[in-house]
Structures are given as structure tokens and as C-alpha cells.
Amino acid sequence: MAASSNSSLSGSSVSSDAEEYQPPIWKSYLYQLQQEAPRPKRIICPREVENRPKYYGREFHGIISREQADELLGGVEGAYILRESQRQPGCYTLALRFGNQTLNYRLFHDGKHFVGEKRFESIHDLVTDGLITLYIETKAAEYISKMTTNPIYEHIGYATLLREKVSRRLSRSKNESRRANVTNEEHTSVEKISSLVRRAALTHNDNHFNYEKTHNFKVHTFRGPHWCEYCANFMWGLIAQGVRCSDCGLNVHKQCSKHVPNDCQPDLKRIKKVYCCDLTTLVKAHNTQRPMVVDICIREIEARGLKSEGLYRVSGFTEHIEDVKMAFDRDGEKADISASIYPDINIITGALKLYFRDLPIPLITYDTYSKFIEAAKISNADERLEAVHEVLLLLPPAHYETLRYLMIHLKKVTMNEKDNLMNAENLGIVFGPTLMRPPEDSTLTTLHDMRYQKLIVQILIENEDVLF
């Protein structure tokens, strides 16, 4: 396939030899259009206007009609003025010449200038961005509507081909002794790979847990030219040109983000902490089956605390629990929570409960909360168990696996009830509000549902071997 400025990513760039890999060829048609867009031309008012808002400059012409504004613009593409509405004093309008006509936009200011969603530091930037958008959407409306139909994201099959290439390259670099100049060339080659390809080329070893995860897209302003990693087209405009996944760094158009698969692979560099982090995000970033804080705490508790009286009911010192939290946030899986550092096992149980309380989406998710509560209200025990089982299957895989592992652990706790005095009902009282919260922040709802929360956890513990 020929590599032209408007072409899709060249299929020839995906060769059988990882050393011959070439970066994607981005489609520059929209970039060229942005360069051609009319430039803003401010029409200055020759007189000093009384009552001119302090956040407007000499482009403000006071109270004038649409006809007067049209005359002032003089048919010059990109020319603009600001005026106060004759019909609605105190309301301001941007009059802009584009496409051989005068366009009038209601103008707002809240510390920044805006006519739509985007907010700008200056009127000049607002007009520049507006002219770019108008020009591109006028010249390339049909092209834009078809941008997502042949995305590079799917076209080159990067998820399999490039993963194999980089895996081979990494294994060679580990196992073969290579001359320094060859190594340097390879390093340069790796640096050239786009962020999309880097993420796609992550080595999937036997321990990889491929939970599905949606991207966490946020509107983003890109400095310098940027291309969409889904459709390969230029992201036009001055600010808020597209969205970036705050977990993995994927950069795409806002409209393309609706088509990106739920295949986010979070980058550890972007995950700032362990506590308060989305559960699926954390396990994918660390490439673990469950949150490592859960595994580490449960291992420690089972090693030295199963017979401790009031396990999970007795609280450890809050400041020491916060120390454990900070240790996990700072050191991750290397956090030391051994008996030599924290001899009181209640500190570790407190840290584990705090982890679940701090989850932005509870272990028993908001989406399934009401279904679990309804299941708990069923009077027939067999039917109730069946209903609970059906709702469990609606949990996201990482949540399901973590809940399963926790229930196996809590079952072990109940098997030591003679020493720790903690049965499934007692643990249900402790863990009910810890693992599940109503979607709406209502104290009344929480109080009303507490007995059902307790019952759900009790059922999960007593029947963990049947339910999971």
C-alpha cells in the first residue's frame, strides 16, 4: 500500500522481522486544512467605548446592530468584532466573517471566554480555534464522518503482531550478547514506536490476567501537533483537541473514543497510589489477578492472626493503619507489614478494611447493589441463594475474583471461631457496609439496608464453595 499523506497505516510497515518495524504513517489531510484555515483579523474600534467590559479589548464596538457589524467586517474572511446586543443589553456577541457571511455567536465569560464547551484565555485564541473548526468541518465534513470506518487500531492487528515482535526483540536483547552499536540502534528503534504500539506490544506472559477495562478518557489539550491513535487523523484545533486516557495515555478524537475497545492497559507511571484507585485499573497496572494489597494483607493475617480474638471486629490504631496505607501507596508490593513492624494484627485487618472502604467503586459494585439487596429479601433460602449466585455473575471479573478470594479467607476465619469468636454473622456485620454501598449517598438508605448487607456477606461466607 502506498504511503501517502491521506493513506491508512501502511500494511507493509508490519513486517515479519521486528528490526524492520516502521512507525505508523499518520494521515495529514486535516493538518493541511488547519494550516489553510483563515487567520483571525481583529477590527479595532476607532473610538473609546464607554462601559466596555474590562475583559474585552479594542475589538469591542459597543451597542451596534447586526447590519452595522456586517458592514464593519467588510467581507474579509476571518475578520471579527465584539458587540453588545441592541435587543438584550448586557449580552455580548462575537461577529465573525467566514464563508462569505457574517456569523453571530452569543459570547460568555466566567474567567475565560467561550461560546460552546471550550474555554479560552483570550478572544484571539477563541476566534483562531473557531476558524480552524469551521474551515475543517466545511471542507472535510464527509471525510470526518468516515474517519472511524477504517481505523489503524484494528486495521494492522497490532494487538497480536506487534506484541510478538517486541517480545522477540526483548528476549533477544536479554539472551544474546550484542555489539554496542547494534544495541543502540535497537534502542532508537524502540523509542520510535508510538504510544499506541508500545501499549499494544506489552508482553503477555503466563501470569497476565486479561480483565476487560474501559478507558478513562478525559478532555485534553495537546501541545504541538497530535494524531489520533485510533483513526490516525490529525487532532485539530488550539485546545481540547481530543481526549486522553488518564490510565494508559491513549490519545484519540472525542468521537473516536466511542469506538475504542475496552482494552485499557494502565501504565504504572500513571497510577499514583494503591488506595482509592479503581480495582480493575490497579490489577491491570500491576498485572495481578487481585489487588496485591488484598493478597499481602490476607497472607499476613492467615500466617499469624486467625486465632486472634475479635479478628476484624477489634480496631487497630488509626495512625498505624494510615502508616500501612502510605506504605502500600509508596512501596506497592514491597511494603513491609510484617510482625516486626506491626505486631498488632488488628492494624493489618484495619488496613485491609480501609482498602475496601476507599475503593471509588465498591467491591460489590453500585450497578449490582440493588440486585443483591433484592436477593437478600427473598424468604426462601434456596431461591435466595440462586438469586445471589445470578447477581455475582454480573460483577466485573476483577471484582468477582477479589470477592471470591476474600470469602475463602473469611471462611477460614469462621473455622477458627472457637478462638477468635468470629462467625459468619459477625463478619457480615463488619464487612457488609465495607464491601457494598448504595449508589445514592443516603444515610437513610444505608441504615435501612444494613441488615441486608450483613445477610449478603454472611451468605457469601457460608456458601463460598457453592457460589464461586
Secondary structure, DSSP 8 states (H G I E B T S, - for coil): ----TT----GGGS-SSGGG------B-HHHHHHHHS---EE---SS--TT--TT--TTEEEE--HHHHHHHHTT-TTEEEEEE-SSSTT-EEEEEEETTEEEEEEEEESSSEESSS--BSSHHHHHHHHHHHHHHHHHSHHHHHTGGGS-HHHHT-HHHHHHHHHHHHHHHHHHS---HHHHHHHHHHHHHS-HHHHHHT----TT-----B---EEEE--SS--B-TTT-BB--SSS--EEEETTT--EE-TTGGGTS-SB----GGG---STTS-HHHHHHHHT-SS-HHHHHHHHHHHHHTTT-TTTTTS---HHHHHHHHHHHHHHGGG----TTT---HHHHHHHHHHHHHH-SS-SB-HHHHHHHHHHHT-SSHHHHHHHHHHHHTTS-HHHHHHHHHHHHHHHHHHTTHHHH---HHHHHHHHHHHHB--SS--HHHHHHHHHHHHHHHHHHHHTHHHH-
